[in-house]
């Protein structure tokens, strides 16, 4: 009998501990709120009398351990100072350690790899915090509250002579292999690249269990690797059949009833300027000289909102995707091809419904008048950037006079922006020449020239003025209109100080006295490093000192552009926030009242999140192509530049093709190397050889 009583006691203790975890999880969701035991019982769905008695016992245990405190008789609040239980999102680094971002906390909480439990990259977790050696705040994962994902890309490895295997995941977002039992292979064979769904991770098990839901193909094959990249980020590469059907049903006619509601600008000279391989043309410029000598410049954007209506399958799919994804060899569009490349594409010699911002500018590029609304336009000519650049440089060719006027106005606006605090990041982008099998046969860098800046300035003008029109009333006072903004917060002062200290080792100076001085210093720095060995590295570090641009309903301004109000309006074919901006602008033009801010903010957060995923996928596709390109040069010798240094190694970039690789310190046999965080360099302990950012391989010998 004694044994039985002991067994029951242990079982009860375990139950009380489990209820205690549920209580902490519930109370932590609103850590400043005071609860009575009934509210807590309801919150964890323990509602009958016996269950509530267990809740009271669990509360007494939590109170005894000071993890909750009683503020008044029968009223409890979580004791963050003692218990240190917090909720946040976990972010792993390459070493397997992690940090948890907690909303409202300035610093992230460090989690050692041995304390991450079964958490995976991006999961929402409950952690308990403590102070390590009386100084550093650390934590341990108590529980995974919400999985950010359950599907992963990896390679199936069968265990020899067994009927089970493991999927080794491509990305280190999951720090363990996934066990695949018999009958869960989904047709995959040993060595196949697959998508695996994690189905269970039992307490105490080293590996989660899963099932293979899709076979992607053999590793190394082009289509397999590209589809793997898309699958890794949960990006679909085909549209559901019902969405395609809805797109095919769209009325493509330019009917007179709709034309009558719009400003008919088909008789005004209009043309597009885009990359030579562009398939969708979502913006065009029109221009004509007015009788008073001023210029009427129209920025015309495909009127996607006319065709994609809220509440439809098309709109739901566009919102979920939120953005088009531009991989090296293909575009994964936000909208079906019938819309992106046909109905909404401003192709030459076709009438199109557009949404326009029309400005009257004088020769000094000063706005005299502006108008926003729906139009119908007709593109007379399609220019590539190269063709437009040729007219700027030679002053010859069809429409050269018009393009030169636009170029002159754009340069005035660009100089004014820079003078008002805009930062001129103008980094070259790596591009590939592909053969008929999508294999890389050459590498080149996309460099912005005057023709690119021409389009950029007029798109920036439209984005800025639409945002101001919605946000300010006629007197210039702030309106109460809800809108979706593209915002870019001020840079982190600590990161700026770190950048200043670092570039000073190269002889560059920065003045951080105020916002204007920072902008001037950054522009001067970016100009001075052009063509230098340290150019790419300093540009990269300067960009990392900046905040990330996101979408928001709060108009905090755009630091990088130097604009107080700024929104994305000019690319609704490929960005959902632009489509939202079109709808909201028309709503206000029609005299509508401001919609729910909370609902729009959720959409803004979703769009920001999808934008980050798309950028990561695009980066991965470039890295994959660089590896494919460099495979043809195995055994050859290249001169590289140190592009990054960390405590475990350093990265070397080959300037002529942008390929980058990691060299681990443990693989250097000539000495034992130590990392110096202050100088972003590693030093040999005996020979004092320095390996630092910006130096070429031939510069790395000897002391410095």
Secondary structure, DSSP 4 states (H G I P E B T S, - for coil): -HHHHHHHHHHHHHHHHHHHHHHHHHHHTTTT--EEHHHHHHHTT--SHHHHHHHHHHHHHHHHTTSEEEEETTEEEE-HHHH-EEEEEEEE-TTS-EEEE-TT-SSPEEE-GGG-TT--TT-EEEEEEEEETTTEEEEEEEEEEE-S--EEEEEEEEPTTSS-EEEEESSTTSSS-EEE-TT-STT--TTEEEEEEEEE--TT-SS-EEEEEEEEEETT-HHHHHHHHHHHTT--SS--HHHHHHHHTS-----HHHHTTSEE-TTS-EEEEE-TT-----EEEEEEE-TTS-EEEEEEEE-HHHHS-TTSHHHHHHHHH-B-EE-SS-EE-SS-HIIIIIITS--TT-EEEEEEEEEEE-TT--EEEEEEEEEEEE--EEEEHHHHHHHHHH--STTHHHHHHHHHHHHHHHHHHHHTT-------EEEEEE-TTS-EEEEEEE---HHHHHHHHHHHHHHHHHHHHHHB-TTS-B------EEEBPPPPHHHHHHHHHHHHTTT-----SSHHHHHHHHHHHHHHTTTSTTHHHHHHHHHHTSPPPEEESS---BTTTTBSS----S-TTTBHHHHHHHHHHHHHHTTPPP--HHHHHHHHHHHHHHHHHHHHHHHHHHHHHHHHHHHTTTT-----EEEEEETTEEEEE-TTT--EEEEEGGG--SS-EEEETTTTEEEETTT--EEETT-BGGG-SS--
